Amino acid sequence: MDALKLFQEYMGTGLIVLWFLVSLLYLWLTEKRKYIRVMFLYVPLVLLLVFFNPLVAKIVSQMADGEIYYRILWLLPVTPVIAFGTVQLCGKLAGRKRYVGITVAIVLFTISGSLIYRNPNFQKAENAYHVPQSVVDICDTIEVPGREVMAAFPGELLQYVRQYSNVICMPYGRDIMVSKWTVQNDLYDVMEQEVIDAQELAELAREEACAYVILSEDKKLVGKMQDQEFEEFGRMHGYVIYKDSTVDLYYFMKE
C-alpha cells in the first residue's frame, strides 16, 4: 500500500491541500494560543504522521482492506484550518487591504476545486429521498403493511433499495457487486444474465423466499414466469414486477 499515492489521489486538484499546508505554516508561525495550536496544528500534524507511518500502514492493510486507509485523511480539519487561517490573516490587514485579501481568498478557493455536479456519478435528485423514482415506486407497490417483504432486485437498483425502505428485504446486497469481496449468490447471477431461464429464476427465487422478482423489461426470458406461478404484478419505469402467486403475504401477516 502506497500512502503517498493515496494522498495524491486524495488531494484532487491539489490546490485545496496546498492552502491547507500554507495555513498550517502560517498558524505555526503566528498563533500563540495553546488550545488553538492543539486543534489546528498538533492534531493535523499527528494525523499526517500517523498516515505516512509505514508501520501503521502495514498493520491497517493486514487487518482491513488497504483501500480504506485513505479514510484517515477524512479526520484532517482541512476546511476549519483554512477558514481560521484566512480569517486570522485578513483580520490583521487594515483598510482596503482587508477587502482585497478577502476577495483574493474567495477567488483562490473558488478556482481550487472542480464543480462536483460535473462528475458523471452525480445526477439531479428525482425526489426528496435522493434515490431513483423507480425504486420509490416499486418499493411502495410491493410493500405490505405490518411485515417485511423479500424481493429480488436487479443490480442497478440494489444500492438504493435499502436507502429508501427498511421493510423491503433482499437476498443479496450491494456487496455482491464488488468483485474483490468474492460474495456469490446463484439468484443474483441468474438475474444479471442477458437471457434468463424463467424456470431456473423461479426456483432460485423460491429458495431465497422471494415473494417478488423485479426484472428490466429489456431482459429476455426463456419460458414465461407465469408458467412458474409468478404473476405479473405491475410494470413501471421500464421494469416488470413478478409476484409469487403461491405466497399469500396478507395471510402470513395475520399469522
Summary of the structure (lengths in Angstrom):
residues: 255
radius of gyration: 26.7
end to end distance: 54.0
largest distance: 82.4
contacts: 669
relative contact order: 0.09
helix: 58%
strand: 12%
